[in-house]
Amino acid sequence: GGGGGGGGGGGGGGGHGGGGGGGAVSLVCPNAQVVLRSALFTLDGVSSALEIETGLWVDPVLMAWLAEPDSTEAELALPALYSRYMVGAGAGGAAAAGHAALSAEPGGAEQLEADLRACWALCGQLCGVLKASHGPAGVGVMQRELTVAQVLTDMELHGLPLHLPTLRRPLGEVQRRCEALSREAEALLGGPLNLGSPQQVSEALYARLRLPPPPVPAGAAARSGHGSTNEAHLARLAASRPDCALPAIVLEYRHLRKATDAFLEPLLAKAVPDCRPAGAGAGEGGGDGEGEGEGEAA
């Protein structure tokens, strides 16, 4: 196996004896999903070439997350786990070895053994924590989660199938509708208005149309120099002043722009060419044979 250490929640996997002679060998694998991804990339994404017995895996990062699901990524990094679970837990030697293994430069077989022994001791501590939080079924929960890690790794490597022409189709419609909304707003005001500018919208609503502004707290809206145009207040204006179309126009414009700017365009930008295995049918990957892009995946 590779090195057993690694900061930032990552790390390599390494074998370590899990019992006496003839016993099963467990794989100490911090952050198993990262290790799986690397292994499958090495195998050109052919997951069937990697036979994994997750019942023999021990992942301290996963165990710590199962014990305390609210932990942050930094709290799940191996140095943080050593500090939290090993220091003062009757395992000072293993803790010291763990800190040394994570801080030292990569070494030879002795360093690798120190890494694995420290990580193995950490797994022993976490196993007790996991049993305390989940009862006797704790180890089974970990094994089930490791199976899920394999599935997620496969999904990441193969991508999710997208039919790009279908995703691109709304972009033109959204652009035309946004232009129409801008024309409606400018006709209402008798002058230009950038619906994407909160300051211009605020001035149009509260200074030119004299609509009631929201109460001004001693916060960001007051410091910005214009009344708030947040969605909640615009919705109240649209309901209470149906005679003035501008609040509803701004709301629709923002919803459309969010759909394209925050979702559709970033998704299209991340799409990659067809990732299907050789020989896959034309209908796989989301394509229906209509024009460009069938079978592309993100």
TORMARLUM-718541 format. One line per 3 residues: number of its first residue (from 1); their letters; for each residue x, y, z of C-alpha. Coordinates in steps of 0.05 Angstrom, whole numbers, always signed. Example, Ala and Ser with C-alpha at 12.3 -4.5 7.8 and 13.67 -1.06 7.14 Angstrom:
<sites>
1 = AS = +246 -90 +156; +273 -21 +143 .
</sites>
This chain:
<sites>
1 = GGG = +0 +0 +0; +19 +74 -3; +34 +121 +54 .
4 = GGG = -15 +121 +112; -11 +196 +127; -35 +259 +94 .
7 = GGG = -61 +327 +115; -126 +362 +96; -168 +300 +104 .
10 = GGG = -132 +264 +48; -82 +208 +50; -59 +144 +19 .
13 = GGG = -77 +74 +38; -32 +22 +68; -37 -50 +90 .
16 = HGG = -28 -68 +163; -37 -134 +198; -105 -139 +230 .
19 = GGG = -95 -202 +270; -51 -261 +286; -23 -313 +238 .
22 = GGA = -72 -332 +183; -118 -274 +201; -148 -226 +150 .
25 = VSL = -105 -166 +131; -140 -99 +139; -127 -40 +94 .
28 = VCP = -115 +25 +131; -142 +75 +82; -151 +147 +106 .
31 = NAQ = -204 +182 +63; -221 +120 +22; -259 +157 -32 .
34 = VVL = -198 +199 -51; -155 +136 -53; -206 +99 -95 .
37 = RSA = -210 +156 -144; -134 +157 -152; -131 +81 -160 .
40 = LFT = -186 +81 -213; -154 +138 -251; -90 +97 -253 .
43 = LDG = -131 +40 -282; -161 +88 -334; -228 +88 -299 .
46 = VSS = -240 +13 -307; -271 +0 -239; -281 -74 -254 .
49 = ALE = -206 -82 -253; -203 -64 -180; -234 -117 -135 .
52 = IET = -245 -87 -67; -265 -123 -3; -292 -65 +36 .
55 = GLW = -304 -110 +96; -228 -108 +106; -222 -32 +99 .
58 = VDP = -211 +14 +158; -218 +89 +143; -205 +134 +203 .
61 = VLM = -232 +196 +168; -298 +161 +153; -301 +133 +224 .
64 = AWL = -291 +202 +254; -345 +231 +208; -394 +176 +227 .
67 = AEP = -381 +189 +301; -388 +265 +293; -424 +282 +228 .
70 = DST = -421 +357 +240; -345 +357 +236; -314 +405 +187 .
73 = EAE = -263 +383 +134; -207 +413 +176; -230 +374 +237 .
76 = LAL = -228 +310 +196; -155 +320 +174; -109 +267 +204 .
79 = PAL = -69 +315 +247; -134 +340 +279; -158 +269 +290 .
82 = YSR = -93 +250 +324; -99 +310 +370; -172 +298 +386 .
85 = YMV = -173 +223 +396; -102 +201 +414; -74 +254 +462 .
88 = GAG = -95 +238 +533; -130 +174 +512; -78 +127 +539 .
91 = AGG = -43 +123 +472; +10 +176 +479; +63 +136 +442 .
94 = AAA = +18 +125 +383; -2 +198 +384; +70 +219 +383 .
97 = AGH = +84 +171 +326; +24 +199 +289; +47 +271 +295 .
100 = AAL = +118 +251 +275; +93 +211 +216; +52 +269 +190 .
103 = SAE = +105 +322 +200; +167 +284 +176; +193 +282 +105 .
106 = PGG = +175 +219 +65; +221 +163 +86; +233 +90 +73 .
109 = AEQ = +203 +27 +102; +212 +49 +174; +175 +114 +162 .
112 = LEA = +119 +77 +126; +113 +28 +184; +109 +85 +234 .
115 = DLR = +55 +119 +192; +14 +55 +189; +22 +37 +263 .
118 = ACW = +1 +107 +284; -59 +106 +237; -77 +36 +260 .
121 = ALC = -76 +59 +333; -120 +118 +314; -169 +69 +281 .
124 = GQL = -171 +29 +345; -191 +91 +385; -243 +111 +333 .
127 = CGV = -272 +41 +332; -288 +49 +406; -318 +118 +394 .
130 = LKA = -360 +90 +336; -386 +32 +378; -404 +81 +433 .
133 = SHG = -444 +125 +385; -475 +71 +341; -475 +10 +386 .
136 = PAG = -453 -59 +361; -475 -41 +290; -421 +14 +286 .
139 = VGV = -371 -27 +245; -426 -49 +198; -445 +24 +186 .
142 = MQR = -374 +39 +167; -371 -19 +118; -436 +3 +86 .
145 = ELT = -409 +74 +78; -346 +47 +46; -389 +12 -5 .
148 = VAQ = -423 +78 -19; -354 +110 -28; -340 +61 -85 .
151 = VLT = -405 +79 -119; -391 +154 -112; -322 +144 -140 .
154 = DME = -350 +108 -201; -399 +165 -211; -344 +217 -207 .
157 = LHG = -301 +181 -257; -355 +166 -308; -392 +232 -301 .
160 = LPL = -467 +243 -304; -496 +239 -375; -521 +304 -404 .
163 = HLP = -555 +320 -470; -523 +387 -483; -570 +412 -538 .
166 = TLR = -627 +405 -488; -588 +445 -436; -569 +499 -487 .
169 = RPL = -639 +507 -513; -666 +551 -456; -607 +599 -460 .
172 = GEV = -633 +636 -521; -704 +637 -493; -680 +665 -427 .
175 = QRR = -639 +718 -462; -698 +740 -504; -744 +742 -443 .
178 = CEA = -693 +783 -403; -688 +833 -461; -764 +838 -463 .
181 = LSR = -767 +850 -388; -715 +905 -395; -756 +939 -449 .
184 = EAE = -819 +935 -406; -782 +967 -347; -753 +1022 -390 .
187 = ALL = -821 +1037 -420; -851 +1041 -350; -797 +1089 -327 .
190 = GGP = -789 +1127 -392; -714 +1117 -391; -657 +1065 -387 .
193 = LNL = -652 +1017 -329; -603 +961 -315; -645 +907 -281 .
196 = GSP = -581 +873 -258; -560 +934 -217; -589 +935 -146 .
199 = QQV = -572 +1009 -140; -608 +1029 -204; -668 +985 -186 .
202 = SEA = -670 +1016 -116; -669 +1086 -145; -724 +1069 -195 .
205 = LYA = -769 +1038 -143; -761 +1086 -85; -740 +1152 -116 .
208 = RLR = -773 +1153 -184; -836 +1111 -172; -842 +1131 -98 .
211 = LPP = -857 +1060 -74; -849 +1049 +1; -778 +1026 +17 .
214 = PPV = -765 +973 +70; -745 +996 +140; -672 +1014 +139 .
217 = PAG = -632 +977 +193; -564 +1000 +215; -535 +948 +170 .
220 = AAA = -511 +935 +100; -570 +966 +64; -560 +1032 +101 .
223 = RSG = -485 +1033 +87; -495 +1018 +13; -531 +1083 +2 .
226 = HGS = -595 +1055 -27; -657 +1019 -3; -656 +944 -1 .
229 = TNE = -683 +907 -62; -682 +838 -31; -730 +785 -56 .
232 = AHL = -775 +786 +5; -789 +861 +0; -798 +859 -76 .
235 = ARL = -849 +803 -67; -887 +845 -16; -887 +905 -63 .
238 = AAS = -911 +862 -121; -969 +837 -78; -988 +903 -47 .
241 = RPD = -980 +946 -109; -1007 +907 -168; -1014 +974 -205 .
244 = CAL = -938 +978 -211; -906 +923 -252; -833 +938 -237 .
247 = PAI = -825 +895 -173; -852 +835 -210; -808 +850 -270 .
250 = VLE = -746 +853 -227; -764 +788 -191; -774 +750 -257 .
253 = YRH = -710 +779 -287; -669 +757 -226; -698 +687 -226 .
256 = LRK = -682 +678 -300; -611 +705 -293; -598 +660 -233 .
259 = ATD = -621 +599 -271; -571 +613 -327; -513 +646 -290 .
262 = AFL = -512 +601 -229; -534 +534 -259; -539 +525 -334 .
265 = EPL = -477 +562 -358; -430 +534 -305; -455 +464 -319 .
268 = LAK = -444 +472 -394; -375 +501 -381; -355 +439 -341 .
271 = AVP = -382 +388 -392; -328 +345 -424; -331 +305 -489 .
274 = DCR = -363 +237 -492; -335 +194 -435; -373 +130 -450 .
277 = PAG = -334 +65 -454; -318 +42 -524; -376 +4 -555 .
280 = AGA = -430 +37 -513; -496 +47 -549; -512 +115 -580 .
283 = GEG = -570 +124 -534; -527 +120 -471; -501 +184 -440 .
286 = GGD = -566 +222 -450; -562 +230 -526; -623 +221 -569 .
289 = GEG = -589 +229 -636; -613 +301 -646; -553 +341 -669 .
292 = EGE = -490 +357 -632; -468 +337 -563; -505 +271 -551 .
295 = GEA = -470 +229 -499; -429 +285 -470; -420 +282 -395 .
298 = A = -405 +331 -339 .
</sites>
